[in-house]
């Protein structure tokens, strides 16, 4: 059994409060100096009359708890995934662990050096060269020049930036930036490594190399990793444990596969045949709440979330925009239980992507799939609305879920199950014996 001394991260009753402002309706966006002075004078007057009274927040401001009562422990050598929707508090937690921001309540105990990779270029000075930033980051971690020199060539080779080593990093592309930042963080031997979504910037080849390095760091090298990502298959491959955050609190923690399944079910609204999208928790990249509702129907025009292999599925969603959207793009994305994207389709992919109507404000979009080519299991559909092939109008991740049940799709009396893969092809196998 692991002793208490092996605990390298201990978080107790952690909370982080922010004060957020709101623009009051009918009030000018700009405040005159006389208004600021008048408000200040009133505040001073209230304090003089009653110095012990708690001063109320202005009506245009409110408290927002990004984290509330968060507690957990992580032992040396563990790779822990942290998942949750945007705004769940994941990045705030890592910023507190990195000592970038202070908590409002609670405490954090860390044992060992901490390296953070929270966003592209964190910890880099833009005016310094790649070479100088490697030594700067090593010094911040408390390493000697001899230690940094010992790792220097390995870092440069991994980051693939040797040609630009003496170029100021402000001239690096985002991909070069993140490659060097990851190489520095992973190779300078911190006891604790915090990684927040930045690997999404790199290309597929580099992401694969990063995940391999992270496995080495957590495995043979025995260091501790906290990994925040929306790439759930990668997280499941790297982390044997996970923490699910929801509205600033820990909703669940345990085996990563179980936590991921629970996380995906948050947006499915119990796999209903029709789901309202106005308050959907999966809304991302949205400038307005244009998507109204989504529903699924079968060949009998019945709304349902249950289909058999080989059935036909009609997915539809309605939208109502504040203003007409020009050259609109309507998209559907299908995912499996692990969050792995199976396929995506939008009207821009058609041979003639120009819409006949030019712009549109409201309507209904449908996608018909004949003979669903999916193996038994649970699946999710994400939907989106884009303007001019560039700007997100509204996007909802895992807007609705549905389940595919097994069927004798080949007419052989054999019913395939999910262990045979995700999709099936209605192919035929022929055998020609040689005599």
C-alpha positions in Angstrom: 0.0 0.0 0.0 1.3 3.4 -0.9 2.3 5.6 2.0 1.3 9.1 2.8 4.9 10.2 1.8 4.1 9.3 -1.8 1.4 12.0 -2.1 2.9 14.8 -4.3 -0.3 16.9 -4.7 -2.8 17.5 -2.0 -5.7 19.9 -2.6 -8.1 20.8 0.3 -11.3 22.7 0.0 -10.0 24.8 -2.8 -12.1 27.8 -4.1 -11.6 30.6 -6.5 -13.9 33.6 -6.7 -14.1 36.3 -9.4 -16.1 39.4 -9.5 -17.7 39.8 -12.9 -19.4 42.9 -14.3 -22.6 43.2 -16.4 -23.6 46.0 -18.7 -27.0 47.3 -17.4 -29.7 47.7 -19.9 -30.3 51.3 -21.0 -27.1 52.5 -19.4 -24.3 54.2 -21.4 -21.4 52.0 -22.2 -19.0 54.8 -21.0 -19.1 56.4 -17.5 -18.3 60.1 -17.0 -15.7 61.2 -14.5 -18.3 62.9 -12.4 -20.2 59.6 -12.1 -17.1 57.9 -10.9 -16.4 60.7 -8.3 -20.0 60.6 -7.2 -20.1 56.9 -6.7 -16.8 57.1 -4.8 -18.1 59.8 -2.5 -21.2 57.8 -1.7 -19.1 54.7 -0.9 -16.9 56.7 1.5 -20.0 58.2 3.1 -21.4 54.7 3.8 -18.1 53.5 5.3 -18.0 56.6 7.6 -21.6 56.1 8.8 -21.2 52.4 9.3 -17.6 51.2 9.1 -18.3 47.6 10.1 -21.1 47.0 7.6 -20.2 44.7 4.6 -20.3 46.8 1.5 -22.7 45.5 -1.1 -21.5 44.8 -4.7 -22.6 47.4 -7.3 -25.8 46.2 -9.0 -23.8 45.6 -12.3 -21.4 43.1 -10.6 -21.8 39.7 -9.1 -19.6 36.9 -7.6 -18.6 34.0 -9.7 -17.0 30.9 -8.2 -14.8 29.3 -10.8 -13.9 26.6 -8.2 -15.7 25.6 -5.1 -14.8 23.1 -2.4 -12.4 21.1 -4.6 -10.4 18.4 -2.7 -8.2 15.5 -4.0 -4.8 13.8 -3.6 -2.4 12.5 -6.3 0.4 10.2 -5.7 3.9 10.1 -7.3 4.0 8.6 -10.8 0.3 8.9 -11.5 -1.1 10.3 -14.8 -4.4 11.9 -14.0 -6.8 13.2 -16.6 -9.1 16.2 -15.8 -12.2 16.5 -18.0 -15.3 18.7 -18.1 -17.0 21.1 -20.3 -15.8 24.6 -21.0 -16.2 26.7 -17.9 -16.0 23.7 -15.5 -12.9 25.1 -13.8 -10.2 22.9 -15.2 -7.8 25.7 -16.4 -8.4 27.7 -13.2 -7.4 24.6 -11.2 -4.2 24.2 -13.1 -3.3 27.9 -12.8 -3.6 27.7 -9.1 -1.4 24.6 -9.0 1.1 26.4 -11.2 1.0 29.4 -8.8 -0.1 31.7 -11.6 -3.1 32.8 -9.5 -4.0 32.5 -5.8 -7.0 30.6 -4.4 -9.7 32.4 -2.6 -10.2 29.6 -0.1 -8.5 26.3 0.7 -4.9 25.2 0.3 -2.6 23.3 -2.0 0.5 21.3 -1.1 3.0 20.4 -3.8 6.1 18.2 -3.4 8.7 18.8 -6.1 9.4 21.0 -9.1 6.3 21.9 -11.2 6.5 22.6 -15.0 3.4 24.0 -16.7 2.2 23.9 -20.3 -1.0 25.8 -19.9 -1.2 27.7 -23.2 1.1 28.3 -26.2 4.3 30.0 -25.1 3.6 30.0 -21.3 6.8 30.9 -19.6 8.6 32.1 -22.8 9.9 35.6 -23.2 8.9 36.6 -26.8 12.1 38.7 -27.3 14.5 36.0 -26.4 15.6 33.3 -28.8 14.6 29.6 -28.5 18.1 28.8 -27.1 17.8 31.6 -24.4 14.3 30.5 -23.5 15.4 26.9 -22.9 18.0 28.1 -20.4 15.5 30.6 -18.8 12.9 27.9 -18.2 15.5 25.5 -16.8 16.7 28.2 -14.4 13.1 28.9 -13.3 12.8 25.2 -12.5 15.9 25.4 -10.3 18.2 23.5 -12.7 21.9 24.3 -13.0 23.5 25.2 -16.4 25.2 21.8 -16.4 21.9 20.0 -16.1 20.3 22.1 -18.8 23.3 21.5 -21.2 22.9 17.8 -20.6 19.3 17.9 -21.9 19.8 20.6 -24.5 20.4 18.6 -27.6 17.5 16.2 -26.8 15.1 19.1 -26.4 16.1 20.7 -29.7 15.9 17.4 -31.6 12.4 16.6 -30.1 11.1 20.1 -30.9 12.5 20.1 -34.5 13.5 23.8 -34.3 17.3 23.6 -34.8 17.2 26.0 -37.8 15.4 28.6 -35.7 17.2 28.1 -32.4 18.7 31.6 -32.4 15.6 33.3 -33.7 13.3 35.3 -31.2 10.4 33.0 -30.4 7.9 35.9 -31.2 8.6 34.9 -34.8 7.8 31.3 -34.3 4.5 29.8 -35.6 2.1 28.4 -33.1 3.2 24.9 -34.0 6.9 25.7 -33.4 6.0 27.5 -30.2 4.2 24.6 -28.7 6.7 22.0 -29.9 9.5 23.8 -28.1 7.4 24.6 -25.0 6.4 20.9 -24.7 10.0 19.7 -25.3 11.3 22.0 -22.5 8.6 21.1 -20.1 8.9 17.3 -20.6 12.7 17.1 -20.8 13.9 19.3 -17.9 12.8 16.7 -15.4 10.1 18.4 -13.2 8.5 16.1 -10.6 5.1 17.4 -11.6 4.0 18.3 -15.2 0.7 20.2 -15.8 -0.6 20.0 -19.4 -3.7 21.9 -20.5 -5.0 21.3 -24.1 -2.0 22.8 -25.8 -1.2 19.6 -27.8 -4.2 20.3 -29.9 -2.1 23.0 -31.6 0.5 20.5 -33.0 0.0 18.2 -36.0 -1.0 14.6 -35.7 2.6 13.3 -35.9 3.7 15.6 -33.1 0.7 14.8 -30.9 1.6 11.1 -31.2 5.2 11.8 -30.2 4.0 14.0 -27.2 1.7 11.2 -25.9 4.6 8.7 -26.2 6.9 11.1 -24.2 4.2 11.6 -21.6 3.8 7.9 -21.2 7.6 7.6 -20.6 7.5 10.5 -18.1 4.7 9.0 -16.1 5.9 5.4 -16.5 9.6 4.6 -16.5 10.6 8.1 -15.2 8.0 8.0 -12.4 6.9 11.6 -12.6 3.4 12.9 -12.0 1.2 14.3 -14.8 -2.1 16.3 -14.7 -3.5 16.3 -18.3 -6.4 18.4 -19.4 -7.8 17.7 -22.9 -10.9 17.2 -24.9 -9.2 14.4 -26.8 -10.8 11.7 -24.8 -9.2 8.7 -26.5 -5.7 10.2 -26.0 -6.6 10.8 -22.3 -7.8 7.3 -21.8 -4.7 5.9 -23.4 -2.4 8.0 -21.2 -4.3 8.2 -17.9 -5.6 5.3 -15.8 -7.5 7.7 -13.5 -9.5 10.8 -14.2 -11.4 13.6 -12.4 -14.7 15.0 -13.8 -15.3 18.6 -13.1 -18.7 20.2 -13.4 -19.6 23.9 -12.6 -16.4 24.4 -10.6 -16.7 21.3 -8.4 -15.5 17.7 -8.6 -18.5 15.6 -9.8 -16.7 12.2 -9.9 -13.2 10.7 -9.8 -12.0 7.2 -10.5 -11.1 4.9 -13.4 -10.7 7.0 -16.5 -13.0 4.8 -18.7 -15.8 5.1 -16.2 -15.3 8.9 -15.8 -15.3 9.5 -19.5 -18.5 7.5 -20.0 -20.1 9.6 -17.2 -18.9 12.8 -18.8 -20.3 12.0 -22.2 -23.7 11.2 -20.7 -23.9 14.8 -19.3 -24.9 16.2 -22.7 -27.1 13.4 -23.9 -30.1 14.4 -21.8 -30.9 10.8 -21.1 -30.9 9.9 -24.8 -34.2 11.6 -25.7 -35.6 11.5 -29.2 -35.9 15.3 -29.1 -33.8 17.7 -27.1 -34.1 21.5 -26.5 -30.8 23.3 -27.3 -31.5 26.7 -25.6 -29.8 25.8 -22.3 -27.7 22.8 -23.5 -24.5 22.4 -21.5 -22.5 21.5 -24.7 -22.7 24.9 -26.3 -19.2 26.1 -27.5 -17.8 28.7 -29.9 -21.1 30.5 -30.0 -21.9 34.2 -30.6 -25.6 33.6 -30.1 -28.0 30.9 -29.1 -29.3 30.3 -32.6 -29.8 26.5 -32.5 -33.2 25.8 -31.0 -33.8 22.0 -30.9 -32.7 18.7 -32.4 -34.6 15.5 -33.0 -34.1 12.1 -34.5 -36.7 10.1 -36.5 -36.9 6.6 -38.0 -38.4 5.2 -41.2 -41.9 5.4 -39.6 -41.4 9.2 -39.0 -41.4 8.5 -35.2 -39.1 10.5 -32.9 -36.8 8.1 -31.2 -33.3 7.6 -30.0 -33.2 3.8 -30.6 -32.2 2.2 -33.9 -31.1 -1.2 -35.1 -28.2 -1.9 -37.3 -29.1 -1.1 -40.9 -32.0 1.2 -40.0 -32.4 4.6 -41.6 -31.9 7.7 -39.4 -33.1 11.3 -40.0 -31.4 13.9 -37.8 -32.9 17.4 -37.8 -32.3 20.6 -36.0 -34.1 24.0 -36.1 -32.4 27.4 -35.9 -33.5 31.0 -35.4 -30.8 33.7 -35.7 -30.9 37.3 -34.5 -29.8 38.5 -37.9 -29.6 36.8 -41.3 -26.5 34.6 -41.7 -24.7 34.9 -45.1 -23.4 31.8 -46.8 -24.4 29.6 -43.9 -22.8 26.3 -43.2 -24.7 23.6 -41.3 -22.8 20.7 -39.9 -23.3 17.3 -38.2 -20.6 15.4 -36.4 -20.9 11.8 -35.1 -18.9 10.5 -32.1 -18.7 7.2 -30.2 -18.8 6.8 -26.4 -15.1 7.7 -26.0 -15.6 11.0 -27.8 -13.8 9.8 -30.9 -15.1 11.5 -34.1 -16.5 8.9 -36.6 -17.4 11.3 -39.4 -18.5 14.9 -40.1 -20.6 16.3 -42.9 -21.7 19.9 -43.8 -23.3 21.6 -46.8 -20.0 23.3 -47.7 -18.7 19.8 -48.8 -21.3 19.6 -51.6 -20.1 20.0 -55.2 -21.8 23.5 -55.3 -21.2 24.9 -51.8 -23.0 28.2 -52.6 -26.5 28.3 -51.1 -29.2 29.3 -53.4 -30.8 31.6 -50.7 -27.5 33.5 -50.1 -28.5 34.3 -46.5 -31.0 32.9 -44.0 -32.3 33.8 -40.6 -34.4 30.7 -39.5 -35.2 27.2 -40.7 -34.7 23.5 -40.3 -31.7 21.4 -41.4 -31.9 17.6 -41.9 -29.4 14.8 -42.6 -30.7 11.5 -43.9 -28.5 8.4 -43.3 -29.7 5.2 -45.0 -28.7 1.9 -43.5 -26.9 3.2 -40.5 -23.3 1.7 -40.8 -22.7 1.6 -37.1 -22.0 -1.4 -34.8 -24.0 -1.7 -31.6 -23.4 1.0 -29.0 -24.1 4.5 -27.9 -23.4 7.5 -30.2 -23.6 11.3 -30.1 -24.3 14.0 -32.7 -22.8 17.5 -32.5 -24.4 20.3 -34.6 -23.1 23.6 -35.8 -24.0 26.8 -37.7 -21.2 28.8 -39.4 -21.2 32.0 -41.4 -19.1 32.5 -44.5 -17.1 29.3 -43.9 -15.2 31.2 -41.1 -17.2 32.5 -38.1 -19.0 30.3 -35.6 -22.6 31.4 -35.1 -23.5 28.5 -32.8 -22.0 25.1 -32.0 -23.3 22.4 -29.6 -21.1 19.4 -28.7 -23.0 16.1 -28.2 -26.3 17.8 -28.7 -28.2 14.5 -28.7 -27.4 10.8 -28.2 -28.8 7.6 -29.7 -28.2 3.9 -29.4 -27.8 1.3 -32.1 -28.9 -2.2 -31.3 -27.6 -5.5 -32.8 -29.4 -7.1 -35.7 -28.8 -10.0 -38.1 -27.6 -7.5 -40.7 -25.9 -10.0 -43.0 -28.7 -12.6 -42.8 -26.4 -15.2 -41.6 -27.9 -15.8 -38.2 -24.8 -14.3 -36.6 -25.3 -11.0 -34.7 -22.1 -8.9 -34.5 -21.3 -6.9 -31.4 -19.2 -3.8 -30.5 -16.1 -5.9 -30.2 -16.0 -6.1 -34.0 -15.3 -2.3 -34.4 -17.3 0.9 -34.8 -18.7 0.6 -38.4 -19.6 -2.3 -40.7 -19.4 -2.7 -44.5 -22.0 -4.9 -46.3 -19.2 -6.8 -48.1 -19.1 -10.4 -49.2 -16.2 -12.8 -48.7 -15.5 -15.4 -51.4 -13.0 -18.2 -51.2 -11.3 -20.0 -54.2 -9.5 -23.1 -53.1 -6.4 -24.2 -55.0 -6.3 -27.8 -56.1 
